[in-house]
Amino acid sequence: MVQTFSRRSGLYIIFFVSIFLLISILTAVQPAYRFSSDTLSNWTKEMDSAIFYHLITMENRAYKQSFPEGEAEIPQLSGVFLELTSNVKPTDPRSFFGNEIPGFSIFDNQLLMASENDFTHFPIESNPPLEEVLREREAVLTGEDEEETGDAEETEETESKQTTGDRDVVFIYNTHNRESFLPHLPDETDPNSAMHGEINITNVSDRLAEGLKRKGIGTQVDNTDFGELLNERGMGYHQSYEVSRDIVAEAVAGNQEIQYMFDLHRDALRRDKTTQTIEGEDYAKILFVIGTGHPDYERNLKVATELHGLMEEEYPGLSRGVFQKDGSSGNGVYNQDMAENALLIEFGGVDNTMDELYRSADALAEVFSDYYWDAEAVQSDE
């Protein structure tokens, strides 16, 4: 018993001495060769939390009483070293397959907040060849869609006494501006080919901007055809964010009043996963996507989670939640490092109609305006 305790104590001493030596090396080397804090954070957050509990109890044994019954055993050091050196967890086979099988890691994304029926409905992003994106197709609007547009035009006057004046504080753009919807493409059935130069996600951006302006929130909408711009520059569709980044940089440089930035997209999921019926009317569901491939993503995450919560109160089930993506399954940044309060918002899917999308745009305008003016009121009181 004494030998076992001594051996284990010796191992712990060696372990901690090694850690201190490693820290000394990391802080002594030139900055160019140091590990980033983000790298170290990713290492530690993957470790079993019980390890940190046991470290605390070594300083104060009173904390041992707070351990749930049956969880007081010290984690095996061999397992700790394996996690640190290989990112493989002995108790989680996904950590092994995710590193060895190409594409497997995309199924390990994080849906941070979700509606009751949307825990597994992860977004699907189409990535067709650019020539397919630019191909001309017939597109139509139904009578209902035109009626919905007319209703918006009849209520153009500002509904809110509050106003940002001549300041455009919201910037809306569409990196995948040609993403369209199958109900409006009579000759198209392939979800990956639901693209059009005029009837597309930009119509939803215009509708959202109209709603925000009626609430007194100045909004700037970018109308760049990124598909054509990619073609002119000889780039592929997968490079869309490189092109839209230039437009975002111009917008930020040219308008210092921008406080919020929305990049609107259309999901490739089918209708049963992207439609919500509220009080007898169908809406296109909304998903907030946050890129974690930059160090300041938490400020965007805060806005997304608050908007999701407000939307759940006003329109239960309309928001699919807040989805977190890193560079392993997409761009991972989505230009969200260029300004505070930058969001990527998925509106509906390939099977939604414009009237459903317009209802959702109006709902988001209503929810966001409440959020915006409440935030302004708080700032003015400080």
Secondary structure by P-SEA (a helix, b strand, c coil): caaaaaaaaaaaaaaaaaaaaaaaaaaaccccccccaaaaaaaaaaccaaaaaaaaaaacccccccccccccccccaaaaaaaaccccccccaaaaaaacccccccccccccccccccccccbbbbbcccccccbbbbbbccaaaaaaaaaaaaaccccccccccccccbbbbbccccccccccccccccccccccccccaaaaaaaaaaaaaaacbbbbbbbcaaaaaaaaacccccaaaaaaaaaaaaaaaacccccbbbbbbbbcccccccccccccbbbbbbbbbbbcccccaaaaaaaaaaaaaaaaaccccccccbbbbcccccccccccccccbbbbbbcccccccaaaaaaaaaaaaaaaaaaaaaaaaaaaac
